[in-house]
């Protein structure tokens, strides 16, 4: 399954920026619409968050691998989407 785990905190400025970037890249690259974003609120879903190694939000994981955490950019978010698409195609083979 094409999925990005996105750990965030409500009210965090970098997470708000990540949300805007996600909308932007999905609009610019229609193939990214195939990728599901599973948002996990770090403080409200501690039982899930504690299973992953990160300290800063936003933090994106694809297939259990941390793609980035902290300062967000279009490049970092796009890379996460690309990796999710690639990993799904590898799983099909």
C-alpha positions in Angstrom: 0.0 0.0 0.0 1.2 3.5 -0.9 1.3 5.2 2.5 3.2 7.9 4.4 3.0 8.0 8.1 3.0 11.7 9.1 3.6 12.5 12.7 2.5 16.0 13.7 1.4 18.3 16.5 -1.6 20.5 16.3 -0.7 24.1 16.3 2.9 23.5 15.3 4.0 25.9 12.6 6.2 23.4 10.7 3.3 20.9 10.7 1.0 23.6 9.3 3.6 24.3 6.6 3.8 20.6 5.9 0.0 20.4 5.4 0.2 23.2 2.9 3.1 21.6 1.1 1.2 18.3 0.9 -1.8 19.9 -0.7 0.5 21.7 -3.1 2.5 18.7 -4.3 -0.6 16.6 -4.7 -2.1 19.3 -6.8 1.0 19.6 -8.9 1.7 15.9 -9.3 -1.5 13.9 -9.8 0.2 10.5 -9.3 0.8 11.5 -5.7 -3.0 11.2 -5.2 -2.4 7.4 -5.0 -0.5 7.8 -1.8 -2.4 7.7 1.5 -1.3 10.1 4.2 -1.8 8.6 7.7 -1.6 11.5 10.1 -0.7 10.6 13.6 -0.9 13.3 16.3 2.2 12.7 18.4 0.7 13.7 21.8 -2.7 12.1 21.3 -1.5 8.9 19.8 1.5 8.2 22.0 1.0 4.4 21.8 1.8 4.6 18.0 4.3 7.4 18.2 6.5 5.6 20.7 7.1 2.7 18.2 9.0 5.1 15.9 12.4 6.8 16.4 11.9 10.5 16.1 12.0 13.6 18.3 10.8 16.4 16.1 7.7 17.0 14.0 6.8 17.0 11.3 8.2 13.5 10.7 7.5 11.3 7.7 8.0 7.5 7.5 7.6 5.3 4.4 7.7 1.5 5.1 9.0 2.1 8.6 11.9 4.2 7.3 12.2 7.8 8.5 12.4 10.0 5.4 12.8 13.3 7.3 11.9 15.1 10.5 11.9 18.8 11.5 12.2 21.6 9.0 9.9 20.8 6.0 10.4 21.7 2.4 8.7 20.9 -0.9 11.7 18.8 -1.9 11.5 16.6 1.3 7.7 16.1 1.0 8.0 15.3 -2.7 10.7 12.8 -1.9 8.5 11.0 0.6 5.7 10.7 -2.0 8.1 9.4 -4.6 9.5 6.8 -2.2 6.0 5.7 -1.3 5.2 5.2 -4.9 8.4 3.3 -5.6 8.1 1.1 -2.6 4.6 0.1 -3.6 5.8 -0.8 -7.1 8.6 -3.0 -5.6 6.1 -4.7 -3.4 4.0 -5.6 -6.5 6.9 -7.6 -8.0 
